[in-house]
Amino acid sequence: MNRQSHHRRGSMLTELMVAAGLLATAMGLVATCAVADQRLQRMQREHRLAVDELSNQLERLLALPPS
């Protein structure tokens, strides 16, 4: 094994480690975004249910005879 091939092998290992680190970081960001999206969807669903319930209650109040 000559010196140039040994140096290239070391460079490839470094490149592989950097690529693995970048991939892990990207996967972490995607996972974080997915969790945040699920949380937002749950909050929107709860908000929609609350608005619907308030709308129903308002309709019931408006349907009462005047006193």
C-alpha positions in Angstrom: 0.0 0.0 0.0 1.5 3.3 -1.0 1.3 6.5 0.8 -1.2 8.1 -1.5 -3.7 5.2 -1.2 -3.4 5.3 2.6 -4.1 9.0 2.7 -7.1 8.6 0.3 -8.5 5.9 2.6 -8.2 8.2 5.6 -9.9 11.0 3.7 -12.8 8.7 2.7 -13.3 7.7 6.3 -13.4 11.4 7.3 -15.9 12.1 4.5 -18.0 9.2 5.6 -18.1 10.4 9.2 -19.1 13.9 8.2 -21.8 12.5 5.9 -23.1 10.3 8.7 -23.2 13.3 11.0 -25.0 15.5 8.5 -27.5 12.7 7.9 -28.1 12.2 11.6 -28.7 16.0 12.0 -31.1 16.1 9.1 -33.0 13.1 10.5 -33.2 14.8 13.9 -34.6 17.9 12.3 -37.2 15.9 10.3 -38.3 14.1 13.5 -38.6 17.4 15.4 -40.7 18.9 12.6 -42.9 15.8 12.6 -43.5 15.9 16.3 -44.3 19.7 16.1 -46.7 19.0 13.2 -48.6 16.4 15.2 -48.8 18.7 18.2 -50.1 21.5 16.0 -52.7 19.2 14.4 -53.9 18.1 17.9 -54.2 21.7 19.1 -56.1 22.7 15.9 -58.5 19.7 16.4 -59.1 20.7 20.1 -59.6 24.4 19.0 -62.1 23.3 16.4 -64.0 21.2 18.9 -64.1 24.1 21.4 -65.4 26.5 18.7 -68.1 24.0 17.7 -69.2 23.5 21.3 -69.4 27.3 21.8 -71.4 27.6 18.6 -73.8 25.0 19.8 -74.2 26.6 23.2 -74.8 30.0 21.6 -77.5 28.5 19.4 -79.2 27.0 22.4 -79.1 30.3 24.2 -80.6 32.2 21.2 -83.4 29.6 20.9 -84.6 30.3 24.5 -87.7 32.5 24.7 -87.1 36.0 25.8 -87.6 36.6 29.5 
